[in-house]
């Protein structure tokens, strides 16, 4: 399994320390996986679509917003 290092603003890092029971690497992993799934769907739809790049960007933003709402529940 590969490793990545994330930079976090100090204030966010301090808040994260208040919830030491949370596996933050798992939170990040899930967020990355969801983002990849969203991008793959958007890419698949875009390859079959006659939409312009601007339309695809707007659609991707809507998908990301919906995915984030679902993820943060």
C-alpha positions as CSV (number, residue, x, y, z in Angstrom):
1,X,0.0,0.0,0.0
2,X,1.3,3.4,-0.9
3,X,1.7,6.3,1.5
4,X,1.0,10.0,1.2
5,X,1.7,12.9,3.5
6,X,-0.9,15.7,4.0
7,X,-0.2,19.2,5.1
8,X,-2.8,20.6,7.5
9,X,-3.2,24.1,8.8
10,X,-2.2,24.2,12.5
11,X,-5.7,25.1,13.7
12,X,-7.2,22.2,11.9
13,X,-4.5,19.8,13.2
14,X,-5.2,21.1,16.7
15,X,-8.9,20.4,16.3
16,X,-8.2,16.9,15.0
17,X,-6.1,16.1,18.1
18,X,-9.3,16.7,20.1
19,X,-10.8,13.6,18.4
20,X,-7.9,11.2,18.8
21,X,-10.3,8.2,18.6
22,X,-11.0,9.1,14.9
23,X,-8.8,7.3,12.4
24,X,-8.0,10.3,10.3
25,X,-6.1,8.3,7.7
26,X,-9.3,6.3,7.1
27,X,-11.3,9.5,6.8
28,X,-8.8,10.8,4.2
29,X,-8.8,7.4,2.4
30,X,-12.6,7.4,2.1
31,X,-12.7,11.0,0.9
32,X,-10.1,10.2,-1.8
33,X,-11.9,7.0,-2.9
34,X,-15.2,8.9,-3.2
35,X,-13.5,11.7,-5.2
36,X,-12.0,9.1,-7.5
37,X,-15.4,7.5,-8.0
38,X,-17.0,10.9,-8.7
39,X,-14.3,11.7,-11.2
40,X,-14.6,8.4,-13.0
41,X,-18.4,8.8,-13.3
42,X,-17.9,12.4,-14.6
43,X,-15.2,11.2,-17.1
44,X,-17.4,8.4,-18.3
45,X,-20.4,10.7,-18.8
46,X,-18.2,13.3,-20.5
47,X,-16.8,10.9,-23.0
48,X,-20.3,10.0,-24.1
49,X,-21.6,13.6,-24.0
50,X,-21.7,16.5,-26.4
51,X,-21.6,18.9,-23.4
52,X,-19.0,21.6,-23.4
53,X,-16.2,21.7,-20.9
54,X,-17.9,24.4,-18.9
55,X,-21.1,22.3,-18.6
56,X,-19.0,19.3,-17.4
57,X,-17.3,21.4,-14.8
58,X,-20.6,22.6,-13.4
59,X,-21.9,19.0,-13.3
60,X,-18.8,17.8,-11.6
61,X,-19.2,20.5,-8.9
62,X,-22.8,19.3,-8.3
63,X,-21.7,15.7,-8.0
64,X,-18.8,16.7,-5.6
65,X,-21.2,18.7,-3.5
66,X,-23.7,15.8,-3.2
67,X,-20.9,13.3,-2.5
68,X,-19.5,15.6,0.3
69,X,-22.9,15.9,1.9
70,X,-23.3,12.1,1.8
71,X,-19.8,11.6,3.2
72,X,-20.2,14.1,6.1
73,X,-23.5,12.6,7.4
